[in-house]
Structure formats: C-alpha cells, structure tokens
Amino acid sequence: MLSERQEKILKLIVEKYIKDPIPVGSKVLSKHLKCSSATVRNEMATLEELGLLEKTHTSSGRVPSEAGYRYYVDNLMELKKMNAEDMLKLQIVFKNQQLALSDTITKSLQIISDMTNYTTITLGLSSHENLLKQIEVVPIDEESMVVLIVTDKGHVEHKSIKLQDVSSEEIKKTVSLINNLIAGTPIDEVSSKLEFEIKPIIGNYVKQHEQLYNAFYHVFNDFSTQDVNIVGRTKMLEQPEFSNNIEKIKNVFNKLEDKDILNSIEQDDDNNIKVYIGGESKIDDDVTVIKTKFKNGNEEGTIAIIGPKRMEYDRVVGMLEYMKENIER
C-alpha cells in the first residue's frame, strides 16, 4: 500500500507527464505538496523501487512506468466530465434521427478522434454471425436506389447504388432470385455464393444481368468487410512518442492493419470499460487501448480509443461512458 503522500506524488507525476511529456522533477512537486525537495526525492525513489516510476537517461526527473499508469487508473483517477462544447458536438450527432446507428457511431468517433488526437475503432459482430434474411430495394429516382440488407438478428444495413437503363422489373427479378437462393447464408459467404450460384444462372432470368450482378456483389462485399472501422489512423503521428520514430509508427500501423489483433480487442464478454496499457494492448509498449462493448436492440459491437500510453485516461473513459449511454439509449 502506498502512503497518502506517495499516492499524491504518483498522481501528480502521471497527470503532469500526460499534459507535457517531460520528466517531472522534485522541485516542481514540492511546490504542490508544501514539503522539501529532499522529502519528495526520497518518496520518488521509493516509488521507483516499487516499479511505479522510471528514470530517464536525459533527466533527473521521473516518468510513470506501465505499472504506475495501471495504479493510477485503478486507484487514483478521477473521471473528467465532458465540457459543454464537446458534449454539444456529440449530441447533434446522436439526436439526428436520419442516421443509421453505424453512421452515428462513426461520426461520433470522428468527433472524439478530432477532440483527442487519438485513433478510434468500431468493431461490430463478425459477419459470419449474421445470416441474410432478405434484401429490399427502395427507388430514389430513375437511376438511384437504396439496397437494404436485413439479417436474422434484425440488423439493417443500407447502401446506395446507381443503375443505368435498368427497368424496375429487372431489379425485382434480381432481388427475388437473391432472396430465394441465398436467404439464410452467413453474410460473409454471400459474395462467394453470388459468384458461384447466382452469376452462372442470372443471365437466364435478367437481361441487364451483368450490371445488376456487379452492383449487388459490391453491396454485399462492402457489408461483409466493414466489421472493423478505423477513424483517425494517422493521429498517432501527432504524438511525440511516435513522430520521430519511423520503425515504431510502422509497427503500430501494421498492427492496425492486422484484423486478428483488432478483433482480439473485442473478445472478452465484460461490458464495462476496459483499459489495456502498454504491453497489455498487444499493439505496442507505448500504446494504450480503452474500450467498451455496446448493445442497442439486436445490434452490438465494440468501440475503442487507441492512443499513447501517456493518454488522458480520465477524459477518454468519460467520453466512452457518454458514448455508450447514448448508443444504448
């Protein structure tokens, strides 16, 4: 157990280093704690022995270790409420009834990415867990229409397509063919089934079969691959930990391209907000992942914010809590 003063010192060092990545010295801390620099140095030495602080080669000050950040998050952090301006930006998105849930989440994560300069990720249910129930087409004008994909779990996805000189009767035939032959197929297998079961026979029923086949193939292909959505991927470049380290940023970018690593972020069943610091993130020792699961009716998934280990934990956790509440409302 840490003493009250040791906890205050650790909390101050973490929060100062988060704001400005410069090692924190005893003189700065002694002004806040109203005790001598020598006393603070002794306490800092103890915290270093406990593995909660680290000393850098370039300064006599200390920085938080991975264990120090963990102690801070688990025991010392006080959640920061969102300010009115940030909250208003998100409320505008959440109150827009015209947006599908997936678009609402993407837009709100874009706002959070811009606010924090961190990368944000949405992970939906894996496509194989959704079976195609049916597709429907809603005409917009002579050339444009919206394709609605309905799954057995009640998830509805929409995508706009354009067709030139295709009659409504031909579109109805194509929709009927797909619904009759492919309903009940896992979403991530629909594209393959279209290619091997629909493509060889569609010409027997539909005149403009090539244009229609290509349009529906792209709709399903896009849907089956969109279970991972990354916003603000290059935000990492703006963090001092990465901006001058090409190899490190390459490693992080490669990890963000690895679907197995990204999908592992959503594997546990706990709906609480989880914080994975440094090595726990499976991305990089200088990266933190903060995530939570959400559920809205039949739709569920994971939202995560990825940033440096020197992340504004109190602010990000508050933002995720606010997002989760609004998504599930």
Buried (B, 14 or more C-beta within 10 A) or exposed (E): EBEEEBBBBBBBBBBBBBEEEBBBBBEBBBEEBEBEBEBBBEBBBBBBEBEBBBBEEEEEBBBBBBBBBBBBBEEBBEEBEBEEEBEEBBBEBBEEEEBEBBEBBBBBBBBBBBBBBBBBBBBBBBBEBBBBBBBEBEEEEEEEBEBBBBBBBEBBBBBEBEBEEBEEEBBEBBBEBBBEBBBEBBBBBBBBBBEEBBBEEBEEEBEBBEBBBEBBBBBBBEBBEBBBBBBBBEBBEEBEBBEEEEEBBEBBBEBBEEEEBBBEBBEEEEBEBBBBBBEBBBBBEBBBBBBBBBEBEEBBBBBBBBBBBBBBBBBBBBBBBBBBEBBEE
